[in-house]
Amino acid sequence: MSVEFRRFASPDRAENALFSELERHLTQAPNGGHNGSGPYVIMLPGGSTPLRVYGRLRNTPTLRVDPAAHLVLSDDRHVPPDSADSNYRHIRAMAKSVGIPDDRVTHVHTDQPLAQSAEGYDDALARLHERDATFALAILGIGGDGHTASLFTSAAVPLPTDTGEREAPHRFALAVPGTGGFDRVSATPEFILGFQRLLFFATGEGKRDILYRIARHPEEYPSGRLMLQHDRAEIWTDQGCIYE
């Protein structure tokens, strides 16, 4: 599989498209994708652009969210839930404003030590599988080093062709200690790859170099390694990040 790009004329147009895509998934089961029984799951990331989109959703009073819609987080820092560094804090505020109760926002409980927080998140994601959920859309960011969620190394995203020593396998969530100034909990590649679509969102001049490198050598980066293993993964970006 190759890395697929969808390019927009500006960061604003890319943001508008992300807003429309998320709104569509929250309000209906697109293309008959929902199986009609369990939760309809959408994975959300942190990051400056997604946070602006969440703010716009909070200010959309006419939004009528599908009762099956269920949110999960790609990852979070191991900080109190009211911290400005908490992804859950921002996603919870959006969910509450559009009528998604907290029991339909699966998140990391950070009031426990890191290892227990990761185990608890793993258990919570496993319970979604047990409820016959439809894992519809995973929205993910791409860091300047090519990481996504809190998967920071190539070894964290094994490829089927990899040989030699691998990091210990995890099921749906794992602890990521001391990275980027924070302890973190992340969804695993196994969990992320279970979604029907992966949408990587990366806009602005600051992402130009990493997108150029991912386009040529995706196997060297965690985000690229996920894309290589999924037949419906694409990067949404703007023309400021031209990769040719």
C-alpha positions as MATLAB code, in Angstrom:
seq = 'MSVEFRRFASPDRAENALFSELERHLTQAPNGGHNGSGPYVIMLPGGSTPLRVYGRLRNTPTLRVDPAAHLVLSDDRHVPPDSADSNYRHIRAMAKSVGIPDDRVTHVHTDQPLAQSAEGYDDALARLHERDATFALAILGIGGDGHTASLFTSAAVPLPTDTGEREAPHRFALAVPGTGGFDRVSATPEFILGFQRLLFFATGEGKRDILYRIARHPEEYPSGRLMLQHDRAEIWTDQGCIYE';
ca = [
       0.000    0.000    0.000;
       1.121    3.569   -0.641;
       0.626    6.808    1.283;
      -2.448    8.629   -0.048;
      -2.827   12.409    0.196;
      -5.866   14.643   -0.103;
      -4.786   18.228   -0.560;
      -6.747   21.410    0.118;
      -6.081   24.914   -1.121;
      -5.449   26.328    2.370;
      -5.331   25.301    6.030;
      -8.757   26.907    6.523;
     -10.298   24.782    3.783;
      -8.719   21.667    5.268;
     -10.112   22.610    8.687;
     -13.561   23.178    7.194;
     -13.440   19.757    5.562;
     -12.454   18.136    8.845;
     -15.313   19.923   10.603;
     -17.801   18.677    7.980;
     -16.458   15.123    8.128;
     -16.672   14.948   11.896;
     -20.116   16.559   11.939;
     -21.332   14.001    9.403;
     -20.054   11.088   11.440;
     -21.519   12.441   14.666;
     -24.978   12.976   13.236;
     -25.458    9.873   11.099;
     -23.971    6.552   10.134;
     -22.385    7.413    6.776;
     -23.016    5.130    3.830;
     -24.868    2.601    5.932;
     -21.656    1.836    7.803;
     -23.285    1.375   11.205;
     -24.373   -2.155   11.971;
     -27.390   -0.889   13.911;
     -26.617   -2.574   17.225;
     -23.509   -1.485   19.111;
     -21.800    1.897   19.438;
     -20.627    3.860   16.395;
     -17.066    4.741   17.394;
     -15.048    7.775   16.334;
     -11.455    8.250   17.509;
     -10.345   11.820   18.230;
      -6.867   13.309   18.761;
      -5.531   16.389   20.489;
      -3.686   19.090   18.556;
      -4.351   22.734   17.747;
      -6.474   22.262   14.615;
      -8.704   19.526   16.053;
      -9.212   21.699   19.136;
     -10.455   24.525   16.909;
     -12.831   22.081   15.216;
     -14.103   20.909   18.601;
     -14.728   24.552   19.515;
     -16.766   25.044   16.353;
     -18.833   21.959   17.152;
     -19.512   23.345   20.645;
     -20.925   26.426   18.972;
     -23.207   24.543   16.579;
     -26.541   24.556   18.458;
     -28.421   22.766   15.693;
     -26.197   19.676   15.837;
     -28.249   16.524   16.458;
     -25.859   13.757   17.434;
     -26.734   10.171   16.596;
     -27.488    8.322   19.868;
     -25.094    5.563   18.815;
     -22.130    7.958   18.450;
     -19.316    7.059   20.843;
     -15.969    8.844   21.203;
     -12.562    7.421   22.094;
      -9.230    9.202   22.427;
      -6.181    8.298   20.364;
      -4.007    9.070   23.389;
      -3.648   11.395   26.326;
      -1.067   12.783   28.678;
      -1.080   11.377   32.202;
      -2.256   14.635   33.760;
      -5.347   15.611   35.786;
      -8.510   15.793   33.655;
      -8.852   19.540   34.296;
      -5.312   20.265   33.081;
      -4.859   22.403   29.966;
      -2.603   19.577   28.707;
      -5.411   17.009   28.881;
      -6.934   15.959   25.561;
      -9.901   14.579   27.480;
     -10.634   18.009   28.990;
     -11.161   19.549   25.544;
     -13.003   16.603   24.017;
     -15.267   16.271   27.066;
     -16.273   19.946   26.761;
     -17.235   19.457   23.115;
     -19.056   16.193   23.810;
     -21.074   17.716   26.639;
     -22.121   20.688   24.532;
     -23.443   18.502   21.691;
     -25.256   16.096   24.015;
     -22.854   13.169   24.229;
     -22.863   11.964   27.844;
     -19.610   11.069   29.565;
     -20.389    7.341   29.449;
     -20.081    7.611   25.644;
     -16.602    9.154   25.835;
     -14.074    6.411   26.529;
     -10.967    8.044   27.955;
      -7.896    7.489   30.079;
      -8.502    7.718   33.830;
      -5.401    9.497   35.061;
      -6.168    9.374   38.777;
      -4.234    6.097   38.956;
      -0.540    5.311   38.416;
       0.498    5.193   34.768;
       0.517    1.412   34.388;
      -2.943    1.053   35.921;
      -4.271    3.911   33.784;
      -3.086    2.081   30.670;
      -4.577   -1.200   31.841;
      -7.881    0.508   32.576;
      -7.985    2.108   29.139;
      -7.148   -1.217   27.534;
     -10.046   -2.832   29.400;
     -12.435   -0.030   28.401;
     -11.521   -0.355   24.710;
     -11.896   -4.119   24.924;
     -15.415   -3.689   26.304;
     -16.344   -1.704   23.199;
     -15.375   -4.707   21.096;
     -17.555   -6.896   23.289;
     -20.521   -4.573   22.553;
     -20.301   -5.252   18.812;
     -19.193   -1.704   18.055;
     -18.621   -0.281   14.593;
     -15.161    1.316   14.574;
     -15.909    3.847   11.878;
     -13.360    6.655   11.748;
     -10.032    7.330   13.437;
      -8.813   10.922   13.155;
      -5.112   11.175   13.925;
      -2.422   13.829   13.900;
       1.148   13.623   12.679;
       3.952   15.138   14.734;
       6.984   16.838   13.263;
       8.951   13.646   13.879;
       6.348   11.417   12.215;
       4.750   10.110   15.397;
       1.006    9.674   15.729;
      -1.122    9.215   18.843;
       1.650    8.564   21.406;
       3.438    6.059   19.176;
       6.870    7.655   18.906;
       9.122    4.917   17.516;
       9.037    2.669   14.482;
       9.313   -0.314   16.808;
       5.995    0.730   18.380;
       4.269    0.009   15.040;
       5.565   -3.347   13.774;
       5.201   -4.239   10.123;
       4.422   -7.808    9.038;
       7.825   -7.885    7.340;
       9.777   -6.843   10.441;
      12.329   -9.267   11.798;
      14.332   -9.251   14.977;
      13.409   -7.912   18.395;
      10.078   -6.149   18.831;
       8.597   -4.173   21.654;
       6.361   -6.196   23.931;
       2.908   -6.621   22.391;
      -0.106   -4.906   23.899;
      -3.720   -5.367   23.060;
      -5.530   -2.037   22.795;
      -3.677    0.496   25.001;
      -0.185    0.955   26.357;
       1.733    3.178   28.756;
       4.322    5.527   27.230;
       6.492    6.873   30.065;
       8.443   10.115   29.965;
       8.033   11.176   26.328;
       7.878   14.825   25.296;
       7.863   15.927   28.916;
       4.866   13.785   29.913;
       3.911   10.251   30.781;
       1.223    9.166   28.326;
      -1.269    6.439   27.456;
      -1.853    5.577   23.812;
      -4.110    3.385   21.761;
      -2.093    0.594   20.180;
      -1.560    0.003   16.462;
      -3.811   -3.052   16.748;
      -6.686   -0.933   18.012;
      -6.151    1.904   15.522;
      -5.917   -0.456   12.550;
      -9.313   -1.891   13.477;
     -11.076    1.274   12.286;
     -12.730    1.327    8.883;
     -10.963    4.589    7.939;
      -7.832    6.359    9.138;
      -7.728   10.111    8.517;
      -4.385   11.748    9.323;
      -4.666   15.525    9.571;
      -1.490   17.590    9.115;
      -1.536   21.184    7.879;
       0.817   24.147    7.830;
       4.384   24.811    6.748;
       5.679   23.087    9.866;
       4.524   19.726    8.509;
       6.046   20.120    5.021;
       9.317   18.295    5.728;
       7.853   15.347    7.596;
       5.155   14.801    4.968;
       7.833   14.870    2.270;
       9.753   12.177    4.163;
       6.706   10.050    4.947;
       5.661   10.109    1.281;
       9.043    8.654    0.298;
       9.894    6.384    3.217;
       6.718    5.650    5.200;
       8.301    2.580    6.778;
      10.624    4.836    8.798;
       7.822    6.562   10.755;
       5.051    5.347   13.071;
       2.344    7.197   11.119;
       3.615    5.860    7.798;
       3.761    2.332    9.158;
       0.085    2.508   10.091;
      -0.791    3.750    6.607;
       1.112    0.906    4.986;
      -1.108   -1.570    6.848;
      -4.503   -0.019    6.080;
      -6.261    0.189    2.722;
      -8.384    3.237    3.667;
      -5.819    5.584    5.184;
      -5.076    9.051    3.886;
      -3.413   12.305    4.889;
      -5.441   15.496    4.688;
      -3.190   18.499    4.235;
      -2.919   21.869    2.514;
      -0.845   23.106   -0.390;
       1.665   24.593    2.008;
       2.816   21.024    2.557;
       3.393   20.010   -1.075;
       5.403   16.814   -1.062;
       6.452   16.408   -4.697;
];
